[in-house]
Amino acid sequence: MPRLLKNDTVRLIEASVETLGLAQFGICTFRRDQLKIEQVRYSAEVGLIGCAIELMMSSIIIQALGKKSIYRDYENGKYKTASEILADFRTLLRQSSSNTLFLINGVTTPQEHINRLLELTNRFQLIITSRANGLHNGYGLKYELVASLFQSVSEFFQLISQSNNIKPYLTRIPELVGIKIDRNILIDDLYNQLKDTNNTQDQKSLISSLFLILPEIPKNMPEWIEKFESIKVAPKKNDIVYLIDALEKANPVALNKVADTSSQLNVKIVGRDIEGAIPISAHFLKSEFTQIRDQFYADIATANGRLNNKQLDLPPKSSIYYAFAFGVENLQILEPTKKFTAHQSWPFIVAAIDVPKNNTPAPYWFLIRYTDDLGQLKSCLKKAAKLGNSSLKKNITIVLGGIEAIEQDQYIDAQSVFIQQIISDTNTFNDNIEKLENIFRKNGLKGLSQDYENDLNDFFSEEISVLELLTKIKQDDSLENSCKKYWFAKLTSLLPEKEDLSILANILDNSEFQNAHTNIRKAFRAKDFADYGPKVKSV
């Protein structure tokens, strides 16, 4: 079978199914025991359901963004929290760039599919909170609630499995066969209990249950989520009053009660998004960060001054490649959470696309995403276009169309003439890993010493990265240059992870290895578009 997903992705998918299967076993097990504290019941199962969600979302994030994307601090082995993974996953779905095409490969209605996935994830923040309360504090939920949450997660897995890339690895999904939970009856029962009790602990449990079971989740996070999370640990009377008020007054979703259809409860709930850049370690820098930053802003001043005099004086493309490879924050070009103004970003965007016809531009979508005012950016680009040649004018027109797609949250068809080559290059890069492994098995080490055999085996089994392998080859003084050139050309024909970009930028800056430069430029373009470009609709 062809390699459809990364090994890390497959491992996490299988782990998520195993975890949900354990929850299924616990839910379906006949219970005869009596607990001294009944609230403990199903605490482990709730924890497992939440873990299964996190593992599945992490698998998708790794496939799209690389293995380091689920870490808060990769060097020290610190993972992101489940809430951060959820936020990253939702951001990935909303952006819908070409790096998520594997999610909708073979799906007949891609946009509806993504929207349904997003809709299901709205409830996941609450499940994650309940998971933590079960795993760390021993609090469970009523059987009907646990079964309902399980069914939501099972439906999420079923949707994920519709992708042709994922289907072979999700052939059997745990389900509660024959168990049907009527949410309306459950909501009716919980709400009546909430109205009839004055006990703080009971109110806490009932409010949590109602928020978990409500059928519709709107878009914006109200203040109640902090209250919801706090009552799970230490319920306070004023928090409970606030949440009851939120249940009764939030914007409209009428929940018709089975016993009395004239009584309604209007509720609105959403999930939380946490924005944060993925940290990237900077290696192979030739200059101090301050020098790079100073040069970057000097180029900005020069370009804007020349533009006012109706001349184009653009920055060198090497600055763009380094900014993309190492990150504008790691290079101290931008402070965390800050963005460029349009007048700061346009010179580098124009420089990136100022290439002869059929040549590969430098990355620029990341600069567009880092710009705060896209309307002003379009004005700057149009002004620059008047001073450019025909090739630059055409490229700027294409970029303006992409910016408008981002502004209007529109999809670009994968077969569009403007991005067809990028999608084709991306598919070629993804296919090359198997071809390269076959070449290695057939032709051997091709000048590398014997110890590289283990390295290459580890590489093809995804135990080490392109960064590690290329770095070792580059720094090995015992290797002939012809050998290095051969392996650089081969290893740069693969789609890189974000952490691999630094060594590629370093090779690109070395004229001795020009035979790999075309591959690297195409790889940078593909990675830039995949991570930062407009939404892409598959055919």
C-alpha positions in Angstrom: 0.0 0.0 0.0 1.4 3.5 -0.8 2.4 5.7 2.1 -0.7 7.8 2.6 0.2 9.3 6.1 3.3 9.8 8.2 4.1 7.0 10.7 3.6 9.5 13.6 0.1 10.2 12.3 -0.8 6.6 12.0 0.5 5.8 15.5 -1.6 8.5 17.0 -4.7 7.5 15.0 -4.4 3.9 16.2 -3.7 5.1 19.8 -6.9 7.2 19.7 -9.0 4.2 18.5 -7.5 2.0 21.3 -8.3 4.7 23.9 -11.9 5.1 22.7 -12.2 1.3 22.6 -11.2 1.2 26.3 -13.9 3.8 27.1 -16.4 1.7 25.1 -15.5 -1.4 27.2 -16.0 0.6 30.5 -19.3 2.1 29.4 -20.7 -1.3 28.3 -19.6 -3.2 31.3 -22.4 -4.3 33.6 -22.0 -2.6 37.0 -23.2 -4.3 40.2 -21.0 -2.5 42.7 -22.0 0.4 44.9 -19.6 3.3 45.3 -19.4 5.2 48.6 -19.1 8.4 46.4 -21.3 7.8 43.3 -19.7 10.9 41.6 -16.7 8.7 40.8 -18.8 6.6 38.4 -17.5 6.8 34.8 -14.7 9.2 35.7 -12.1 6.9 34.0 -14.3 6.6 30.9 -14.8 10.4 30.6 -11.0 10.8 30.9 -10.5 8.2 28.1 -13.0 9.9 25.8 -11.2 13.2 26.2 -7.8 11.5 25.6 -9.1 9.9 22.4 -10.2 13.3 21.1 -6.8 14.8 21.8 -4.9 12.0 20.2 -7.0 12.1 17.0 -6.6 15.9 16.7 -2.9 15.6 17.4 -2.5 13.1 14.6 -4.1 15.5 12.1 -1.9 18.4 13.3 1.3 16.3 12.9 0.3 15.3 9.4 -0.3 18.9 8.4 2.4 20.8 10.4 5.0 18.2 11.5 5.8 16.3 14.7 7.0 19.3 16.7 3.7 21.1 16.3 2.2 19.3 19.3 5.0 20.4 21.6 5.1 23.6 23.6 8.8 23.0 24.2 10.2 20.2 22.0 13.8 20.4 23.4 12.5 19.8 26.9 9.7 17.4 26.0 6.9 19.6 27.1 3.6 18.9 25.2 0.9 21.4 24.6 -2.2 21.2 26.7 -5.4 19.5 25.3 -6.9 23.0 25.1 -4.0 24.2 23.0 -4.2 21.2 20.7 -7.9 21.9 20.2 -7.2 25.5 19.4 -4.5 24.6 16.9 -6.8 22.0 15.3 -9.6 24.4 14.9 -7.3 27.0 13.4 -6.0 24.4 11.0 -9.5 23.5 9.9 -10.6 27.2 9.5 -7.5 28.0 7.4 -8.0 25.0 5.1 -4.8 25.5 3.3 -3.3 22.9 0.9 -1.7 21.1 3.9 -5.1 19.9 4.9 -6.1 18.4 1.5 -5.4 14.9 2.9 -8.4 15.5 5.2 -10.8 16.0 2.3 -9.3 13.7 -0.3 -12.2 11.7 -1.8 -14.9 13.7 0.2 -17.8 14.7 -2.1 -18.6 18.0 -0.3 -15.3 19.2 1.2 -16.5 22.5 2.6 -19.5 21.0 4.3 -17.2 18.3 5.7 -14.8 20.8 7.3 -17.7 22.8 8.7 -19.2 19.7 10.3 -15.8 18.8 11.8 -15.6 22.3 13.2 -19.2 22.1 14.6 -18.3 18.9 16.5 -15.1 20.4 17.9 -17.1 23.2 19.5 -18.2 20.8 22.3 -14.7 19.4 22.7 -13.5 22.2 25.1 -16.2 21.1 27.5 -15.2 17.4 27.1 -11.6 18.3 27.7 -12.5 20.1 30.9 -14.6 17.1 32.0 -11.7 14.8 31.0 -9.3 16.7 33.3 -11.9 16.6 36.1 -12.2 12.8 35.7 -8.5 12.0 35.3 -7.1 14.4 38.0 -10.0 14.8 40.4 -12.0 11.6 40.1 -15.3 13.1 39.0 -17.5 11.2 36.5 -20.8 11.9 34.8 -24.2 10.2 34.5 -24.3 7.2 32.2 -26.5 8.9 29.7 -24.1 11.8 29.4 -21.0 9.6 29.0 -22.8 7.6 26.3 -23.8 10.8 24.5 -20.3 12.2 24.6 -18.9 8.9 23.3 -21.3 9.0 20.4 -20.2 12.5 19.5 -16.6 11.4 19.4 -17.4 8.3 17.5 -19.2 10.5 14.9 -16.1 12.7 14.7 -13.9 9.6 14.0 -16.4 8.5 11.3 -16.1 11.9 9.6 -12.3 11.8 9.7 -12.4 8.3 8.2 -14.2 9.6 5.1 -10.8 10.8 3.7 -9.2 8.4 1.3 -5.9 9.1 3.0 -7.2 8.1 6.5 -9.8 5.5 5.7 -7.3 2.5 5.5 -6.2 3.3 9.1 -9.7 3.8 10.5 -11.5 0.8 9.3 -13.0 -0.1 12.7 -14.3 2.7 14.9 -15.7 1.9 18.4 -19.4 2.5 18.6 -22.2 1.9 21.2 -24.3 -0.4 19.1 -27.9 -0.5 20.2 -27.6 2.3 22.7 -29.6 5.4 21.7 -29.7 8.5 23.9 -32.6 10.9 23.5 -31.0 14.3 24.2 -34.4 16.1 24.6 -35.5 13.8 27.3 -32.2 14.0 29.1 -32.1 17.8 28.8 -35.7 17.9 30.2 -34.8 15.8 33.1 -31.6 17.7 33.9 -33.2 21.1 33.7 -36.1 20.0 36.0 -33.6 18.8 38.5 -31.6 22.0 38.3 -34.8 24.1 39.1 -35.7 21.9 42.0 -32.4 21.8 43.9 -30.6 24.3 46.1 -27.6 22.1 46.9 -24.4 23.6 45.5 -22.7 20.3 44.6 -25.9 19.1 42.8 -26.2 22.4 40.9 -22.6 22.1 39.9 -23.1 18.6 38.5 -26.4 19.5 36.7 -25.1 22.7 35.2 -22.0 20.9 33.9 -24.2 18.2 32.5 -26.5 20.6 30.7 -23.7 22.5 29.0 -22.2 19.2 27.9 -25.4 17.8 26.4 -26.8 20.9 24.6 -27.2 20.3 20.9 -26.1 23.5 19.2 -22.9 25.5 19.7 -22.5 29.0 18.3 -19.3 30.8 17.3 -18.0 33.2 20.1 -16.8 32.3 23.5 -18.8 34.0 26.3 -17.4 34.6 29.7 -19.2 31.6 31.1 -16.5 29.1 30.0 -14.2 30.3 32.8 -17.0 29.9 35.3 -17.7 26.5 33.9 -14.1 25.4 34.4 -13.9 26.9 37.9 -17.0 25.2 39.2 -15.5 21.8 38.2 -12.9 22.4 40.9 -14.4 24.7 43.5 -18.0 25.7 43.0 -19.0 29.1 44.2 -22.6 30.4 44.6 -22.1 33.5 42.4 -20.5 31.3 39.7 -23.5 29.0 39.7 -26.0 31.9 39.6 -24.0 33.3 36.6 -24.1 30.0 34.8 -27.8 29.4 35.4 -28.4 32.9 34.0 -26.2 32.1 31.0 -28.3 29.0 30.4 -31.5 30.9 30.4 -30.4 34.1 28.6 -27.8 33.1 26.0 -28.6 33.6 22.4 -31.2 31.5 20.8 -31.3 27.8 20.4 -34.8 26.8 21.6 -34.6 23.4 23.3 -38.1 22.0 23.2 -38.9 20.1 26.4 -40.5 16.8 25.9 -42.9 17.1 28.9 -44.0 20.7 28.1 -43.4 22.1 24.7 -44.3 25.6 25.8 -41.3 25.8 28.0 -38.0 26.7 26.4 -34.4 27.2 27.4 -32.3 29.4 25.2 -28.6 28.4 25.2 -25.4 29.4 23.3 -22.1 27.7 23.8 -18.8 27.8 21.9 -15.2 26.4 22.2 -12.1 28.4 23.0 -9.3 29.2 20.6 -5.8 30.0 21.8 -3.5 31.6 19.3 0.2 30.9 19.5 3.1 30.5 17.1 4.8 27.1 16.9 8.4 27.6 18.2 11.2 26.9 15.8 14.8 26.4 16.8 17.2 28.5 14.8 20.3 26.7 13.5 23.1 27.5 11.1 22.6 31.3 11.3 25.6 33.2 9.8 24.8 36.5 11.4 23.7 37.8 14.8 20.0 38.3 15.2 20.4 42.0 15.7 22.2 42.3 12.4 19.5 40.5 10.5 16.8 42.6 12.1 18.6 45.9 11.4 19.2 44.9 7.8 15.6 43.9 7.4 14.3 47.3 8.6 17.0 49.1 6.6 15.7 47.4 3.5 12.2 48.4 4.3 13.2 52.1 4.6 15.1 52.0 1.4 12.3 50.3 -0.6 9.6 52.8 0.7 11.9 55.8 0.0 12.5 54.6 -3.6 8.8 53.8 -4.1 8.0 57.4 -3.3 10.4 58.4 -6.0 8.7 56.0 -8.4 11.5 53.5 -8.3 11.7 49.9 -7.1 14.7 49.0 -4.9 13.8 45.6 -3.4 15.4 43.6 -0.6 17.5 40.5 -1.4 15.6 37.2 -1.6 18.1 35.7 0.9 16.4 37.8 3.6 13.1 36.3 2.7 14.3 32.7 2.8 16.0 33.2 6.2 12.9 34.9 7.6 10.7 32.1 6.4 13.1 29.3 7.5 13.9 30.6 11.0 10.8 32.6 11.8 10.4 36.4 12.1 10.0 36.1 15.8 13.0 33.8 16.3 15.1 36.3 14.3 13.7 39.1 16.4 12.3 40.9 13.4 8.9 40.9 15.0 8.0 40.7 18.7 5.6 37.9 19.7 1.9 38.7 18.7 3.0 41.7 16.7 2.4 42.1 12.9 4.0 44.0 10.0 2.3 47.1 8.7 1.6 47.0 5.0 4.5 49.4 4.3 6.8 47.0 6.1 5.8 43.8 4.3 5.2 44.8 0.7 8.9 45.2 -0.2 9.6 41.6 0.6 6.4 40.3 -1.0 7.3 42.1 -4.2 10.9 41.0 -4.0 9.7 37.4 -3.6 7.7 37.4 -6.8 10.1 39.5 -8.8 11.3 36.6 -10.9 11.4 35.9 -14.6 8.6 33.9 -16.2 8.5 30.2 -15.1 11.0 30.8 -12.3 10.1 29.9 -8.7 9.3 32.8 -6.4 10.5 33.0 -2.8 8.0 32.5 0.0 5.5 35.4 0.5 2.2 34.0 1.9 3.7 34.0 5.4 4.4 37.7 5.0 0.8 38.3 4.0 -0.5 36.4 7.0 1.9 38.5 9.2 0.5 41.8 7.8 -2.1 43.7 9.9 -3.9 45.6 7.1 -4.5 43.7 3.9 -6.4 46.5 2.3 -3.5 48.8 2.7 -1.2 46.0 1.5 -3.2 45.7 -1.7 -2.7 49.5 -2.3 1.0 49.2 -1.8 1.3 46.2 -4.2 -0.8 48.0 -6.9 1.5 51.0 -6.6 4.6 48.8 -7.0 3.0 47.0 -9.9 3.0 50.2 -12.0 6.8 50.3 -11.8 7.4 46.6 -12.6 7.9 44.7 -15.8 5.2 42.5 -17.4 6.2 39.4 -15.4 6.0 41.3 -12.0 2.7 42.9 -12.9 1.2 39.5 -13.6 2.6 38.0 -10.4 1.2 40.9 -8.4 -2.2 40.4 -9.9 -2.1 36.7 -8.8 -1.1 37.7 -5.3 -3.9 40.3 -5.1 -6.4 37.6 -6.0 -5.0 35.4 -3.2 -5.3 38.2 -0.7 -8.9 38.9 -1.6 -9.6 35.1 -1.2 -8.2 35.4 2.3 -10.1 38.6 3.1 -13.4 37.1 1.9 -12.6 33.6 3.4 -13.1 32.0 0.0 -11.7 28.8 -1.4 -9.4 28.5 -4.4 -9.9 25.5 -6.6 -6.9 23.1 -6.5 -7.1 22.9 -10.3 -6.9 26.7 -10.7 -4.1 27.7 -13.1 -2.7 30.0 -10.4 -1.9 27.2 -7.9 -2.0 24.1 -10.1 1.8 23.9 -10.3 2.2 24.3 -6.5 -0.2 21.5 -5.8 1.5 19.4 -8.4 4.9 20.0 -6.9 3.5 19.2 -3.4 2.2 15.9 -4.6 5.5 15.1 -6.3 7.4 15.9 -3.1 5.1 13.6 -1.1 5.5 10.8 -3.6 9.3 11.1 -3.8 9.9 9.5 -0.4 9.0 6.0 -1.6 11.0 6.6 -4.8 14.0 7.7 -2.9 13.8 4.7 -0.6 13.7 2.4 -3.6 16.7 4.1 -5.1 18.6 3.6 -1.8 17.6 -0.1 -1.6 18.8 -0.6 -5.2 21.9 1.6 -5.5 23.2 1.6 -1.9 25.0 4.4 -0.1 26.5 6.1 -3.2 29.7 7.4 -1.6 28.4 7.6 2.0 30.3 5.6 4.7 28.8 2.4 6.1 27.5 4.1 9.3 25.0 6.1 7.1 23.1 2.9 6.4 21.5 3.0 9.8 20.9 6.7 9.4 19.1 6.1 6.1 17.1 3.2 7.5 16.1 5.4 10.5 15.2 8.2 8.1 12.9 6.1 5.9 11.2 4.7 9.0 10.7 8.4 10.2 13.0 8.0 13.3 15.2 10.9 12.3 14.4 14.0 10.2 15.8 15.5 7.0 17.3 18.2 9.2 19.4 15.6 11.1 20.5 13.6 8.1 21.4 16.6 5.9 23.2 18.3 8.8 25.4 15.2 9.3 26.2 14.9 5.6 27.0 18.6 5.3 29.3 18.6 8.4 31.1 15.3 7.4 34.5 16.5 6.1 35.4 12.9 5.1 32.8 12.9 2.3 33.5 14.0 -1.3 31.7 17.0 -2.6 30.2 14.9 -5.4 28.7 12.6 -2.8 27.2 15.5 -0.8 25.8 17.0 -4.0 24.1 13.7 -4.9 22.5 13.2 -1.5 21.5 16.9 -1.2 19.7 16.7 -4.6 17.9 13.5 -3.5 17.0 14.6 0.1 15.8 18.1 -1.0 13.3 16.5 -3.4 11.0 15.7 -0.4 8.4 18.0 1.2 10.1 19.4 4.4 8.8 19.8 7.9 9.0 23.2 9.4 12.0 22.2 11.5 13.9 21.1 8.3 13.7 24.6 6.7 16.8 25.9 8.5 19.3 23.5 6.8 17.6 24.0 3.5 18.1 27.8 3.7 21.7 27.1 4.6 22.3 24.9 1.5 20.4 27.4 -0.6 22.9 30.1 0.5 25.8 27.9 -0.6 26.6 28.3 -4.3 28.6 25.0 -4.1 25.4 23.0 -4.0 23.5 24.7 -6.8 22.2 21.3 -8.1 19.8 21.3 -5.1 18.7 24.9 -5.3 15.8 24.4 -7.6 14.4 21.6 -5.4 14.7 23.8 -2.3 13.0 26.8 -3.9 10.1 24.7 -5.0 9.9 23.1 -1.5 9.9 26.5 0.1 7.1 27.7 -2.2 5.1 24.5 -1.5 5.6 24.8 2.3 4.8 28.5 2.3 1.5 28.0 0.4 0.6 24.9 2.4 1.0 26.7 5.8 0.0 30.2 5.0 -1.8 30.3 1.7 -5.6 30.8 1.0 -8.1 28.0 1.5 -7.9 25.3 -1.1 -10.9 23.3 -2.4 -10.0 19.8 -3.8 -11.6 18.5 -7.0 
